């Protein structure tokens, strides 16, 4: 329910929409409502706190007899596991909310736990490796070898204490070396890993000493492969202040709901991107090997026609021949259409230097330039998209908000001497577009034309227009 202050816009600085939730549900990331113009509006929800659903604890030093106390005191009602069978002193403990995640532990060593983690709804599906690297360089060398052996083909995320740096800028110290280890660098390069975009503290560990004995290092990190980054773009790692500990806590926030949040056009593009997963499954089931299906259908037709030559009055064979001919025509049309689309997609993929490396670089730059949170001038950190936007606006308004003095006004009489847009033309240009106009523009594009960069041809939009027409119209109307 919207209160009167919000509805009448009398309290724009403090609008409130109250919702009721239970602790075991997924907290909504945004709320939909209809504004006074009849358009659906999405408002992001800012939480003062939000419960996590998967936790990894490192260097726990909790021995086997005490694990039960840790579970009952901290993780009661959750699922719980540890690598204590491989290291009696207690190193890694993981716990997860079974209402949100299904976890399959694949491998454990004294320095890692490798698992597959899937949300109950199946939207998130990834391999995860929790790491606590040893202080011994020889043991860490074994760890990097294990990591390279584990490297899966699918989505993969690694997080924890790696006890190594990737560049000399990641360590400040007077009495220790500040150069990265080649074994760790080779492991990261071989597995094609990179840091998730992060905010908060850059240095994640300190020895809590002072003066020349003080050391700051970035040895805690969250790494992923390119497949993971392509699948989950709305993600940010936050390294919090260490408090009384020597390591900074880290939080990985993955907001799957934000794929549909934003402008109408952004929502359309995001939905189309996610819809590709469904289309790939359909392709595997019915169109995986069209060439073989065409060959089989042609051979079946030839066989029936040969038999028909021997028994021309066999009406049952006539019916079989008709069905086989229709089947062959159908699969042949599908195969020819497939070849045409593949030829056009090959040009999009390989032509004009559209290489995999080029697109990966563009995606990486987009991820790095995306701002999830910002520290305001008063020192408060905000992560609500609207407040982040307002922080930028207020900063640049303070720089550029002054009025230019002694500016000469435009002489309108001079402008009127040249051709001008008539009132009729002005009204025509300002007239709102209609659904039929957008539909006509879409259907005027021949389906055989090359698809766009997203891989969808005009046939796609024309065939399912009854389903997506209104959404496309709203997206187009948002900027025309």
Secondary structure, DSSP 8 states (H G I E B T S, - for coil): -B-HHHHHTS-GGG--B-----TTS---SEEEEE-TTS-EEEEE---S----SEEEEES----GGGHHHHHHHH-TTSEEEE-TTT-TT--EEEEE-TTTEEEEEEEE-SSEEEEEEEETTSS-EEEEEEEE--S-HHHHHHHHHHHHHH--SS-EEEEEE----SSGGGEE-SSS--S--HHHHHHHHHTTEEE--EEE-S--EE----GGG--EE--EEEEEEHHHHHH--SEEEEE---TTSSB--EEEEE-GGGGG-SSHHHHHHHHHHHHHHHHHHHHHHHSTTHHHHHHHHHHHHHHHHHHHHH-TT-HHHHHHHHHHHHHHHHHHHHHHHHHHHHHHHHHHHHGGG--HHHHHHHHHHHHHH----EE-TTS-EE--HHHHHHHHHHHHHHHH----SS-----HHHHHTS----HHHHHHHHS---HHHHHHHHHTS-TTS---TTS--HHHHHHTHHHHHHHHHHHHHTT-
